[in-house]
Amino acid sequence: MIMTALRGPSVGGTAPPIGESPVIARAHEADLRDLRFRSLIADEDWTTLSPAIRRRFTKRLRPGTSAVYVGHVVETRMSRLGWLLAQAARLIGGPLPTSRGAGLASVVSVTEDRSGGGQVWTRLYARPGGFPQTINSAKRFGGPTGLEEHVGGGLGMSLDIAVVEGRLVFSSRRYFLRLWRWHLPLPGFLTPGSLTVTHGETGANRFAFSLTIRHPWFGTLIRQEAEFRDVVDA
């Protein structure tokens, strides 16, 4: 207990050296880690996450570095309306899975977006024929919830982030259209419904990813599940 008190509080399980002030320790932590996701989560929730999840979401991605994860799609389910939505979304860059393929390879890379003040997430999904589908989106730290997801055509959404049973859960709060500096909220009838993404640990350096789009009238439109493992610890 005495040693713990002397070491002071820790973030992500790393305690400062004995004799180092908490202020200096936090400065060192900020230098070593990216605390933008961390700042959106309450301390009592953050400590329930596995060390691997905390590490992934506090990586500092310097210029020329990236975080890479490889895996495969376990299952993709779409209603007929969900399939039509995914095809229509190709007009803004195809941010949704376009096929019901399963067991196909997938790669995710994360790089820092210096101009946008966030991160660029690029997902590659192999297809039975032709080139892989590429999905690009940018996570930016701003807006009413502190976190936004931007896709093509100026479309974006504000995201809530929570911890549920040891998993990170991202949920859409509102959709908007970005025109220059303005964010124009979209009315509900122009949106596909609620979007939920989860990230949960499944083993040593392995995690499960799920994406669900649920419409208030038409139910689940799209649900995709995939599994990945860490490749590059940037």
C-alpha positions as CSV (number, residue, x, y, z in Angstrom):
1,M,0.0,0.0,0.0
2,I,2.8,2.4,0.9
3,M,4.6,1.7,-2.4
4,T,1.4,2.1,-4.3
5,A,0.8,5.5,-2.7
6,L,4.4,6.6,-3.5
7,R,4.1,5.6,-7.1
8,G,0.9,7.6,-7.6
9,P,-2.0,7.0,-10.1
10,S,-1.3,5.2,-13.3
11,V,-2.9,5.3,-16.8
12,G,-3.1,2.1,-18.8
13,G,-1.4,0.2,-16.0
14,T,1.9,2.1,-16.1
15,A,3.1,3.6,-12.8
16,P,5.6,6.5,-12.6
17,P,9.0,5.8,-11.0
18,I,9.3,6.3,-7.2
19,G,9.9,9.9,-6.3
20,E,8.5,11.3,-9.6
21,S,5.7,13.8,-9.1
22,P,2.2,12.9,-10.6
23,V,2.4,16.0,-12.8
24,I,5.7,14.9,-14.4
25,A,4.4,11.3,-14.6
26,R,1.3,12.4,-16.6
27,A,3.5,14.5,-18.9
28,H,5.7,11.5,-19.6
29,E,2.6,9.4,-20.2
30,A,1.3,12.0,-22.7
31,D,4.6,11.9,-24.5
32,L,4.5,8.1,-24.8
33,R,0.8,7.6,-25.4
34,D,-2.0,9.0,-27.4
35,L,-4.7,9.8,-24.7
36,R,-7.4,11.1,-27.0
37,F,-9.6,8.0,-26.8
38,R,-8.6,7.5,-23.1
39,S,-9.9,11.0,-22.3
40,L,-13.5,10.1,-23.4
41,I,-13.8,7.1,-21.0
42,A,-14.3,7.3,-17.3
43,D,-11.5,5.9,-15.1
44,E,-13.6,3.1,-13.6
45,D,-14.6,1.9,-17.1
46,W,-11.1,2.2,-18.5
47,T,-9.6,-0.1,-15.9
48,T,-12.1,-2.9,-16.9
49,L,-10.6,-3.1,-20.4
50,S,-7.9,-5.6,-21.1
51,P,-4.3,-4.3,-21.3
52,A,-4.3,-5.2,-25.1
53,I,-7.3,-3.0,-25.8
54,R,-6.0,-0.1,-23.8
55,R,-2.7,-0.4,-25.7
56,R,-4.4,-0.4,-29.1
57,F,-6.4,2.7,-28.3
58,T,-3.5,4.7,-26.8
59,K,-0.9,4.0,-29.5
60,R,0.9,7.2,-30.6
61,L,1.2,6.9,-34.3
62,R,4.1,9.1,-35.4
63,P,4.7,10.1,-39.0
64,G,5.7,7.1,-41.1
65,T,4.2,4.6,-38.7
66,S,1.0,2.7,-38.6
67,A,-0.9,0.0,-36.6
68,V,-1.8,-3.0,-38.7
69,Y,-4.2,-5.9,-37.9
70,V,-4.9,-8.9,-40.0
71,G,-7.8,-11.4,-39.9
72,H,-10.9,-12.6,-41.6
73,V,-14.6,-12.0,-41.9
74,V,-16.5,-14.5,-39.8
75,E,-20.0,-13.5,-41.1
76,T,-21.8,-10.8,-43.0
77,R,-25.6,-10.7,-42.9
78,M,-27.7,-8.2,-44.8
79,S,-31.4,-7.8,-45.3
80,R,-32.6,-6.9,-48.9
81,L,-32.8,-3.3,-47.8
82,G,-29.4,-3.5,-46.2
83,W,-27.9,-4.8,-49.4
84,L,-29.5,-2.0,-51.4
85,L,-28.2,0.5,-48.8
86,A,-24.6,-0.9,-49.2
87,Q,-24.8,-0.6,-53.0
88,A,-26.1,2.9,-52.8
89,A,-23.3,3.9,-50.4
90,R,-20.8,3.2,-53.2
91,L,-21.7,6.7,-54.4
92,I,-19.9,8.2,-51.4
93,G,-16.9,5.8,-51.5
94,G,-18.5,2.5,-50.3
95,P,-18.2,2.8,-46.5
96,L,-20.2,-0.4,-45.9
97,P,-19.6,-4.1,-46.8
98,T,-21.1,-4.8,-50.2
99,S,-21.3,-8.6,-50.1
100,R,-22.4,-11.4,-47.7
101,G,-19.0,-13.1,-48.0
102,A,-17.6,-15.1,-45.0
103,G,-14.2,-16.6,-44.3
104,L,-12.4,-14.0,-46.5
105,A,-9.2,-12.3,-45.5
106,S,-9.3,-8.7,-44.1
107,V,-6.6,-6.2,-43.2
108,V,-7.0,-3.0,-41.1
109,S,-4.4,-0.2,-41.0
110,V,-4.5,2.9,-38.8
111,T,-2.5,6.0,-39.5
112,E,-2.4,9.5,-38.1
113,D,-4.4,12.2,-39.9
114,R,-2.3,15.3,-39.2
115,S,-4.5,17.6,-41.3
116,G,-7.8,16.4,-39.7
117,G,-6.5,16.0,-36.2
118,G,-7.5,12.4,-35.9
119,Q,-6.8,9.0,-37.4
120,V,-7.5,7.4,-40.8
121,W,-8.8,3.8,-40.7
122,T,-8.4,1.8,-43.9
123,R,-10.1,-1.7,-44.2
124,L,-9.4,-4.2,-46.9
125,Y,-11.9,-7.0,-47.5
126,A,-11.0,-9.7,-50.0
127,R,-13.7,-10.8,-52.5
128,P,-14.1,-14.1,-54.3
129,G,-13.3,-12.3,-57.6
130,G,-11.6,-9.1,-58.5
131,F,-9.8,-6.6,-56.2
132,P,-10.5,-6.3,-52.5
133,Q,-13.0,-3.8,-51.3
134,T,-11.4,-0.8,-49.6
135,I,-13.2,1.2,-47.0
136,N,-11.7,4.5,-45.7
137,S,-12.9,6.5,-42.8
138,A,-11.4,9.1,-40.5
139,K,-12.0,9.4,-36.7
140,R,-11.7,12.9,-35.5
141,F,-11.8,14.2,-32.0
142,G,-14.4,16.9,-31.8
143,G,-18.1,17.6,-32.0
144,P,-20.7,17.2,-29.2
145,T,-19.5,13.8,-28.1
146,G,-15.8,14.4,-28.6
147,L,-15.5,11.8,-31.4
148,E,-16.7,11.8,-35.0
149,E,-16.5,9.4,-37.9
150,H,-16.1,10.9,-41.3
151,V,-16.7,8.9,-44.6
152,G,-17.0,10.0,-48.2
153,G,-19.2,12.7,-49.7
154,G,-19.0,14.8,-46.5
155,L,-21.1,12.4,-44.5
156,G,-20.2,11.9,-40.9
157,M,-21.6,10.9,-37.5
158,S,-21.0,11.8,-33.9
159,L,-20.1,8.8,-31.8
160,D,-20.6,7.9,-28.2
161,I,-18.0,5.6,-26.7
162,A,-18.7,3.3,-23.8
163,V,-17.4,0.2,-22.1
164,V,-19.8,-2.7,-21.9
165,E,-18.8,-6.0,-20.4
166,G,-15.1,-5.4,-21.1
167,R,-15.7,-4.3,-24.7
168,L,-15.4,-0.9,-26.3
169,V,-18.7,0.1,-27.9
170,F,-19.0,3.0,-30.4
171,S,-22.6,4.1,-31.1
172,S,-23.9,6.7,-33.5
173,R,-25.7,9.6,-31.9
174,R,-26.4,11.8,-35.0
175,Y,-25.6,12.0,-38.6
176,F,-24.5,15.1,-40.4
177,L,-23.4,16.5,-43.7
178,R,-20.2,18.5,-43.6
179,L,-20.1,21.5,-46.0
180,W,-16.9,23.4,-45.6
181,R,-16.9,24.4,-41.9
182,W,-20.6,23.7,-41.3
183,H,-22.1,20.5,-39.9
184,L,-25.7,20.1,-41.1
185,P,-27.6,17.6,-39.1
186,L,-29.5,15.0,-41.1
187,P,-33.1,14.2,-40.3
188,G,-33.8,10.7,-39.1
189,F,-35.6,9.7,-42.3
190,L,-32.5,10.4,-44.3
191,T,-30.3,8.1,-42.2
192,P,-29.9,4.3,-42.2
193,G,-30.6,4.1,-38.4
194,S,-28.3,3.5,-35.5
195,L,-24.8,2.2,-36.1
196,T,-22.9,0.2,-33.4
197,V,-19.3,-1.0,-33.6
198,T,-17.8,-3.2,-30.9
199,H,-14.2,-4.2,-30.1
200,G,-13.6,-7.0,-27.7
201,E,-10.6,-9.2,-26.8
202,T,-10.8,-12.9,-27.7
203,G,-7.3,-14.1,-26.9
204,A,-3.6,-13.1,-26.8
205,N,-3.3,-10.1,-29.1
206,R,-6.6,-11.1,-30.8
207,F,-9.9,-9.3,-30.9
208,A,-13.4,-9.5,-32.4
209,F,-14.9,-6.7,-34.4
210,S,-18.6,-6.3,-35.1
211,L,-20.6,-3.7,-37.0
212,T,-24.4,-3.5,-36.8
213,I,-26.8,-1.1,-38.5
214,R,-30.3,-1.2,-37.1
215,H,-33.3,0.8,-38.5
216,P,-36.1,1.7,-36.2
217,W,-38.7,0.5,-38.6
218,F,-37.0,-2.2,-40.7
219,G,-34.8,-3.9,-38.0
220,T,-31.2,-5.0,-38.6
221,L,-30.1,-4.0,-42.0
222,I,-26.4,-5.1,-41.9
223,R,-24.4,-7.1,-39.3
224,Q,-20.8,-8.0,-39.9
225,E,-18.5,-9.9,-37.5
226,A,-14.7,-10.3,-38.0
227,E,-11.7,-11.4,-36.1
228,F,-8.2,-9.8,-36.1
229,R,-4.8,-10.1,-34.5
230,D,-2.1,-7.5,-33.9
231,V,0.7,-7.3,-36.5
232,V,2.6,-4.0,-36.0
233,D,3.1,-2.4,-32.6
234,A,3.8,1.1,-33.8
